[in-house]
Amino acid sequence: MKFVFYTHSLISDWNHGNAHFLRGVMRDLVRRGHDALALEPRESWSRDNLLAEQGPAAIDAFGKTFPKLRFEIYDTNFNHDAVVAEADVVVVHEWTDPTLVEQLGRLRRNGGEFTLLFHDTHHRAVSAHHDIAALRLDSYDGILAFGETLRQRYLDSGWGRTVYTWHEAADDALFHPRPDIEKTGDLIWIGNWGDDERSAEIMEYLVRPAEALRLKAVVRGVRYPAHALEALARSGIDYRGWIANAQAPAAFARHRVTVHIPRRPYVENLPGIPTIRVFEALACGIPLVSAPWDDTEGLFTPGKDYLVANSGGDMTRLLKQVLADENVSQELVRSGLDTIRERHTCRHRVDELLSLLSDCGSQRTIEKVRAREAAE
């Protein structure tokens, strides 16, 4: 089958976590013999920032790392009608321009034989309710929400006809343990500062514990304001800026523990939705200690797959325990890896996607899914 993904960017993961997941999904679709194409707009905030900060070499590196992933950049003259007419499944990300979201819905409504899905991996359904409410999703065959609480928000608001929970996951072709790499540091956190959505939490659950324990700590990410950089420096934390997602597994491998610091809108209004870094870190076999986060969907087993700190003092104590006790560390690694491999890889998500297409897909899509299943 032919899949077309409308995305903010496949090329750039600069402050754009959805690129991580999409790359893994597309890679697995291609592995199974499907055709997958990502379409991203000429004006892409993430790609523009990546180019401005890192230059063309960062874009070249994407092509070398993901040689089988196809993408095309579209502008105002792009022929969307022709592209989707040849597609079996069209998946439209929530960051897509609302006018284009409506145009694609109209094409489906006016006889398009493709299956049209809307994919939401953000918190705007809560933080910018009117933006999502204004989207024309009535002609979409299904909504893919990356957590159950977000799915319920769509259902309660009457957005779309059919809504599915489709969690993010780890691309385990990329994220896996690297025992060949020597450990050179204690703690690493890979995360962006964001829009002050977790600034206090970063100080409480990362900066102060690292300083108290005098850890050899590294932070990678973007959009850190001057006062945040000063706080990191005062605490002895080495800030190294942006890191390509493809380099994250090696960075995890060089350190003995990592942390999860969820953004406040998820903790307060969309509980149960972790950042994709939880999946990726556990897939790399690094022990993880999380700031307060309620895993309402039972994606993991808190206390076994990772530890939960309910305060900054807790975080300091647990980090010290993981770093001092090899048995605790290795048990967390084993349990976390088992959970990822059993339930949370991009292969699992592609299985789920193909399954739900049998439920909500267009007639042409359903026939192709069934024909492929029969052949296998």
PyMOL commands that set and color helices and strands:
alter all, ss='L'
color gray80, all
select helices_A, chain A and resi 18-31+45-54+56-65+80-85+98-109+124-127+129-133+148-157+199-213+226-234+245-253+264-269+276-283+312-324+326-343+346-360+363-375
alter helices_A, ss='H'
color red, helices_A
select strands_A, chain A and resi 2-6+35-41+70-74+89-93+115-120+142-145+163-165+185-190+217-220+238-239+255-260+288-290+307-308
alter strands_A, ss='S'
color yellow, strands_A
deselect
rebuild
show_as cartoon
